[in-house]
Amino acid sequence: MACSMKFICILGLIILTGRSRRVR
C-alpha cells in the first residue's frame, strides 16, 4: 500500500491503534 498523503496514513494509523487498544 503506497500512501501518497501523510495525513491519511497518520490518521489511519491512529484509528487502527485506537481500535486495537479499545478492542483489547
Stockholm file with secondary structure:
# STOCKHOLM 1.0

chainA/1-24         MACSMKFICILGLIILTGRSRRVR
#=GR chainA/1-24 SS CCCSCHHHHHHHHHHHHHHHHHHC
#=GC SS_cons        CCCSCHHHHHHHHHHHHHHHHHHC
//
